[in-house]
Amino acid sequence: MSNILYDFGAGRSDPSTFPTEALQAAAVKVIGEQFEEITQYPGNLGHAGLRRAMAEREGQREGVTIDPDHMILTNGSMQAVTLTAEALQENHGDAILLEEFSYPGTLSAYRSLKFDMVGIRLDEGGMRIDHMEEELERLEKEGRRPKFIYAISTYQNPTGFNMPRARRQEMIDLAARYEVPIIEDNCYADVHYEGDIEPAVFALDDNPNHIYLGSLSKILAPGFRLGYIYARPPMLEKILARRHDAGSNYLASAIAAEFYKNGIADHAAHTNPVLKNKRDLTTAGLKHELDDICVWSNPVGGLFIWVRIPDDVDRKVLYESAQANGVNFLPGTAFHYQNRNKPYLRLAFGHLTEQQIEDGIPILARCLRESRTSNEARSFETLFDEA
Ligand SMILES: Cc1ncc(COP(=O)(O)O)c(C=O)c1O
């Protein structure tokens, strides 16, 4: 049996906001009304009602019109990550660009597809355009054009940055110059707490080679296993050509579509303040416990806080002692595109109770101090000082 009492590991939303009764009612209704469709295979694009709901939501947020027939429902956005990479890949060893720290599920998929991943250095605004340009230039000199740029530009996992609009435009301009499509993974877009909503790439640039990925995992629940791709022809057909599974779960899609019939923003308006409060508790705990030796992100959306820890922390000892004391987190290594052991950890705060956050952070802080070889104050000012 696990002895983890404070699980800052997995990125999940708050289970107490799960809309049980509304979903039960939706399930009864759609099984009664759509049993004929449920007895058939859903087809490549998937449930039309859910595609309409997602197209409407994305269009609303981004201020553009989206054709629901350019939406493909997938088995979580993880299938979307894999499918789109397969569609753009030509050979093993093809180069792709991505954030130096990125989502481990994506890294694992790209590793098994044998891409040559080029990690782009980060600062508070996301991928550094100067470094991206340097790498694109280097690859061009080697006669290689990267197959795509994978970008989690909004409330990034794991670092929490939100790329400012001007930098998004610079990334788009650079991608256009080198003729590289952007795969934008925007699964945290509606987990928004405060401040400006930065536009998605497709809202800034109508280049049909860009691909957009979304998910219901963070705004509803990962157990639905529903995500989606927004791609325009001919990219749409190119992606669909890689699909061989006869479509995504129709029943789950029908329930979600029924639940969302009055719009997605309603549920987010209920869940986001709960999550924001947990973010605040986590950062307040860190400030109280670790201000003299660590720095961390203060994300304006998403589910994660990225913590830069002192260099002299023995990271193996820290992980083991945290586990032994009931605290789980993910170490920086898990997010590095080359699995390098870097002095960071990620705290996911969405699914813990407020009490667990308040109790867990001081235990983590004690383990962290005990795993150091000194008591020295921190020698870095920002999250992205060279580590
Ligand atoms: C950036 C990013 N992309 C994709 C996923 C996969 O989500 P799912 O397959 O549940 O939609 C996650 C999950 O944490 C994620 O953080």
The ligand as a Gaussian input file, in Angstrom:
#p B3LYP/6-31G(d) Opt

LIG

0 1
 C        1.004000      19.314000     -22.208000
 C        0.181000      18.077000     -22.149000
 N       -0.211000      17.491000     -23.282000
 C       -0.945000      16.377000     -23.276000
 C       -1.330000      15.769000     -22.096000
 C       -2.100000      14.501000     -22.164000
 O       -3.395000      14.666000     -21.727000
 P       -4.594000      13.725000     -22.107000
 O       -4.089000      12.609000     -22.959000
 O       -5.141000      13.233000     -20.824000
 O       -5.548000      14.600000     -22.856000
 C       -0.942000      16.337000     -20.873000
 C       -1.305000      15.719000     -19.600000
 O       -0.831000      16.039000     -18.538000
 C       -0.159000      17.521000     -20.900000
 O        0.250000      18.123000     -19.785000

